[in-house]
Amino acid sequence: MTVFALLPTGVTSAAPGPVKQEIELGCNPETWRVEYTAGSSGHVPGSTVRTRIDVHTVDEYGPDMETGEGAYGLGAAVTTGDVKRKVDARGRWSTHEVLSRGPRPAGYPRSHTRTTTVILQVADGTGWATAERDCTLTV
């Protein structure tokens, strides 16, 4: 049975305006599956909002226990760029993405830590609102 640990929803608001954005970030330590659901509410029903979702991933590797080579890290960042999204009749929109499906690394002579950060920005004419969540997987 696979259980995802969903981090608490991040809800903040920008000044001025009633925009509320949410990110649920799920990280499964058994399979290293990482996924998120992002969205916002409080918009004028049927309106269009501008969104941007940025994802940053950092992999950190400990010293190699067999060769003695030192620790190192790798990083990557991607963005959706500005995307126009149509708001539903309740003044909301959302999207769901799977960022990685695993498998969990095994058998490496190095420790491995992966930190994933998802940043959501939303604008509906009242300014930008931002929410951020991160999770860390370690083996």
N, C-alpha and C positions, 0 to 999 in steps of 0.2 A: 504494500500500500504506500503510495507516494503522498507525502504531506508537505504542502508549501507553507513556509512561514511568511505571512504577509505582514509587512511592517505597518505601523499605524499610518493612517491617511494624513497627508500633509495638507492642511487647509490654512491658507493665508489670504489676505486681500490687499489689493493695491489701493493707494489713495490717489485720486478720488475714485469712487465706483464700487459697485457691489460684486465685483468678479470674485468668485471663489474657485480655485483650482485644486485638483486632487491628484495624487500619485499613489498607487498601490504597487509596491515592488516586491515580487516573490522570488526568493532564492532558496533552492532546494539543495542542502548540503550532501544528500545521498547521490544525486545525479548531476549536480552542478547546472541544473536548468535555471535560467534567469528569465523572468518575464515581468512586464509591467502593464498596468492600465492607467491611462492618464485622461483627464477631462476637466471640464469646468462647468459652472452653473451660474445663474443669476443674470443671464443675458436676456435681451429682448427676444421673445419667441420669434423664430423664423429669420433672425438676423444672421450676418456673417461675421465671424471672428477670425483674427490672425493668430496663428500659433507657431511655436517653435519648440521642438524637443531635441535636447542635446544628450548624448550618452557618452560617458567617459569610462574606460576600462583600464585598470592598472594591474599587471601581473608582476608579482614579486617572487623571486626564486632565491632560496637560501643557498648557503655553500654546498658544493657537491661533496657528499660524504665519501665518495670513492676516489675522486681525483684531487680533491682539495681546492678546486677552483673556487673563486669567491662568489659572493652573492651578486645578483643583478636584477634589473627590472625592465619591463616593457610597458608602454602605454599606447592607447589608441583613443581617438575621439571621432564621433560622427554627429551629424546634425541633419534634421529634416529641412533646414532652411525655413523661411516663412511659408506657411501653408494656410490657405483660406479654408475654413470649415463652416458648414451650414449648421446653425443651431436648431434643435428640434422645437416642437410646440411647447415644451416645458422649459425652454431656455437653457438647454444643456447639449453637450456633445461629449463623446469619449472615443478612445481608440485603445486597442490591445495589441501588444507585440511580444513575441518570444525572441529574446536576444541570444540565448544559447541553449542548446539541448543536451549538453554534456558530451561524452561521458565524463564522469569524475576521473581525474588523473590518478593513476596507480602505478606503483613500481618504480617511481623515479627516485634517484639517490638524493634529491633536493626537496626541501619543503617548498610549497607553492601556495601563495595567497592571491586571490583575485578580488579586487574591489570594483564594484560597478556603481556608478552614480548616474541618475537620471534627473534632468532639469527640465521643467515645463515652464514656458512663458506664454501668456495669453494676453491679447489686446482686443478690446471691443470699442475703442473710441474714447475710453475713460482713462487710458494709460495702460502700462504693462503690469501684470501680476505674475509672480514667480513662486514656484514650489520646487523643492529639491529633496530627493531621497537617495540613500545609498545602502548597499549591503556588501558583506565580505564573506567569502568562502575560503576555507583553509584545508589543506591536506598535508 
